[in-house]
Amino acid sequence: MAYRRLQEHVARFRDSSARMANAEEQEFVAAKLMGRWRSGAPLVLAPDKDDPELGADPQRNNDFNYKQMDPLGYAVPLAAHAANESA
């Protein structure tokens, strides 16, 4: 049995993305850091803008492979939170 305690600092994350970009670019910066838009749509399938319909569809929003679709990390930086999911 394993127990893991996880703390998320959402306000700090939002503050740091606000320091990195102007108001229009904050969502994009946050998505690049996490590998997904806030809707849940993965950047590898929606690289330019959020797609809430894709994010709401678990069949579609998990049907991808970073290693095959974005091996060089152009859509999702290799250091992003989600980049190791399918590697």
Protein Blocks (a to p, Z undefined) as FASTA:
>chain_A
ZZddddddfklmmmmmmmmpcfklmmmmmmmmnopafkopafklmmmbccfklmmmmklm
mgccfklmmmnommmcfkbmklmmmZZ
